[in-house]
């Protein structure tokens, strides 16, 4: 019986995704990682953010298809997978609504100082600092994928002006003003990151970018931690160069004890929860199962690579 490995916690034994896979004649095994013998004899894998390096993939000699149960796939060595004839897919847009709503939550948390206020009350205080309204503020979106596009109507409903920098601008009846990164950083009250992690975007938000932002601006990141130079961000907030940051993602997760982000007033770090709603998790599990079955048939719906040898009739070596 062909074996499927599942490492994402969006799927569980007995759920709809499990039933789809077993109903198609596959044995399904669950693990939290991909190291060691986890991929031995596995033909298909549904993974979370596990590091599928070239070394790991070369040992998985039966592997034919990988599905990232989410949007980002920067933890998969796509080049190595392509060379080895392994299909790689992701699930674009599967959690875009969840991420958009969460983004607005972070904007409100920053503008109204919600976390600091709640912590103060817990400590026996009664904080009464004034916040700022979102209405009339400028929101700058870095990237314009499905999650960013889902943010736009929510931000507009709050009365915000929306700017965006992207290589792929869209026509949208004037709801968004597309500008270059320098103008976006200069004009935005909130800068929200929604771009993929690539060599070009790694540490895109560094000391120079932070210096270009308003001193009252807040950085929001629900994309990938490595897009931000964390040491530069910590310095910028600590010295008042910018007002603060709301970070759902960090370069290393969980956040290390010695991270420069710790202990900086104005920086709040969350535990990579933007896409974690019951609705999005169910959609991701079912979508990943369907995509994996399609990929194993040679008919992926959302491939991120196109291996030259994808017949599946021979194991790669």
N, C-alpha and C positions, 0 to 999 in steps of 0.2 A: 504494500500500500504506500503510495507516495507520501512523503513526510513534509509537513509545513511547520515552521517555527514562528511563534508569535512572542514578541518581547514588549509590545506596547501594553500599558495597563488600561487601554480603552476597550480591549477585548478580553473575554473571560470564558472559561469552559461553560457550555450550555447556553450561551447567548446566541443572538441571531447570526452573528458573523461565524461563530463556531459551527452552527448548523449548516450554513452555506458551504463551508469548507468540507465538513464531513459528508454532507449530502452529495458532494461532487467526488466522493471516493478517496478523500485524503485523511491521513492521520495527522492530528494537530497536537503539537507539544508546546508548552509554555515555559519561558525562561525570562529572567531579568537581564541577561547579557548574551553576548555572542562569542565570548572567548572559550578556550578549551575545546570541549567536544560538542558544544551546543549546536554547531552547524553540520556535524557529521551526518551524512545521508540525507540532508535537507535539500529539497528541490525548490522550495519557495519560502520566503521570509517576509513577515509583516513586522516592521521594526519601529521603535521610538527613535531617540537620538543616540542610539548605540554607535560607537565608532567602527564603521565597516571599512577598515584600512585595506591596502593592497595585500598585506600579510595575512589578514583574516580571510579575505576573499580567496586568496590562492590556496588556502587550506580547505575551503568549502568546495570540494571537487564535484559535488552533485548539484550545486546551486544553479538555478536557471533564471530566477526572477526575485527581485526585491521590491517591496512597496513600503515607502515611508508613510506611516499613518499620520500624516500632517502635510504641511506645505514645504518647509525648509528641508533640504537634503544635503547640507554642507558637511554632515558627518559621514557621508558615503563617498568613497573614492570612485567617482563615476568613470574616470578614465581607466582605472584598473578593471572595473566591472565591464566596461565596453571591450577592453582587450581580452577579457576572459569569456566573452559571450554571454554575460549576465544582463538581463533586462533590469532597468531601474525605473520605477514610477513614483510619483507623489500624488497628493490629493489637493490640487489647487482650489482654493475657495471653501474648503470643507469647514473651516472654523472662522470664516471672515466676519460673520455677524457677531460671534462671541468676542472676537478681538476688537471689533469696532465699539461694542458696548463697553468693554473693559477700558479701552482707551479713553472714552468719555468719563469713566469712573476715575481714572488717574488724573484727568484734567480737573475734575471737581475736588478730588482729594488735595491737589496742590493749591488750587485757587481758594478753597475754603479751609485749608489747614486741618483737615479732618483727622488725620492720624495723630498729629501733635496734640490736638484737642482731646481726643479720646485717651491718649496716654496720660495727659495731664490730669484728667478726671480720675483715672485709675490710681494715680499717685496722690490723690487727695486734694488736688488743686481745682480751680474753677476758671480755666482759660477763657479770655474774652477778646482775643486779638481779632481785628477786622480782617476779612478776606477780600477777595476781588471777584467781581462778576465776570462770567464768560461772555456775556453779551457785549458786542463791539470789539472784542479782542481778536487778534489775528492768529490763526492756527496755521502753521507751516508743516505740510506733509512732505517728508523725504521718501520718495517712491510712490507709485500709484497703482499698486496691485489691487486685488479684490478687497482686502481688508481696508486699505486706505480709501478706496472708493466707497466702502460701506460706512466709513466715518463721516463722509461729506454731508449726507442729509441730516445726520444726528447733530453735527456741529452747526449746521445752518439753522436747525430748529432752535438751538440755543442763541441764535443771533450772532454767531461768529463769522468773521471773514476768513475764507480759506485760500491759502496759497499752496502751490505744489511745485516741486522740482522733480522732473522725470525725463527719461529719454524717450518716453512714449506718451505725449500729451493726448488727451481725449477732448472731443467736443462735448460740452455739457451745459449749454444754455447759460453760460456766465456764472455758474455756481462756484467755479474754481478759477483762480488766476494763475497761469503757469509762468514761472519765473526761474531764473538761474539760482544755484545754491547760495551764492553770495547775497543776492537780494533777499532771498527767503530768510537767511540767518539774520540779516540786518533788520527786517521788518516784523518778524514774528514775535508774538508774546509767548507762544508755546511752539516748540519744535518737536514733532512726533515722527519717529523713525519707523518706516514700513518697507524698507528695501531689503533685498536679499543680501546675504554675506558673500561677497566675491573678492578677488584680489583688489579690485578697484574701490570697494567700499570698506575694506578692513581699516579700522581706525580713521574712517572718514571724518568723524567728529573728534578732532584732536584739539590741541592748544590753539591753533589758528582759527578753527571754526568757532570754538567757544569764545574766543576774543572778539569775534565779529557779532556775537549775539548781544541783545539788549541786557543791561545789568538786572533788569526785572524779569527776564525770560526764564522759562522752565523747560528743561529737556525731558521728553518722554520716550521710552524705548520699549516696544513690545516685539521687536524684530529679532536681532541677534546681538549678544553682548559685545562681540568683538568689533562691531561697527564703531564703538566708542573707545577712545583711549581713557581708561578708567583712572589712571593716575592724574592725567591732565584734568579730567572732570572733577575729581576730588579737590584739586588745587583751585579750580575755577569757582567752585561753590564755597569752599572754605574762605577764600579771599574776597568774596562778593562780586566776582567777575560776572557770574550769573546767579539767579535767585535760588535755583534748586534743580532737582532731578527726581523723576519718578521712573524707576527701572524695574521692569518685569523680568528682564534677562540680564545675565552677566557673562563675562568671558569664561569663567569657570563656575560650574554649578555642581553642587551647592556652593554658596558663597564661602570662600576660604576664610578662616579666622583672621588672617593677616591682610585681607583685602583693603586697599586704600579707601574703598567706599564706606567702610565701617566707621562709625563715630563722627561722621560729618553732618552737622546740623543742616537740614535742607535736602539731604539725599535720603530717599526712602526706597528700599529694595524689597521686592516681592519675589515669590518663588515660582516664576515661570507659569503663571496661571491664566494668562489671557485667553487661551483657547479651551480652557478646561471647564466647560459646562456639560451637563448631562446630555443636552441636545447634540452638541458638537462631538462629544465622545462617541455617542451611538452612531452618528453619521460617519465618523472616521472609521470605526470598526467595520461597519457594513460596507462602506465604500472601499476600504482596503481589501476586504475579502473578495469583493466583486472584481476589483482591479487585478488582484493577484491571479484569480482564475482566468481572467481575460489574457493576462500576460503569459501565463503558462500555455495558453492555446495559441500564442503568437499574435494576439490581437489587443495589445494594451490601449487603453483610452487616453491615458495621460503619461506617456513615456517621457523621460528626461534624457534618454540615450537611445542609440540605434545600433546595437551590436551587429557586426558583420556575420557572426556565426551564432544564430539564434534558433537553430532547428530543434535543439533539445534532444537530439538523437544520440549525442555523445557527451560524455563528461568532459569538462575542460581540465587541462593539466597545467 
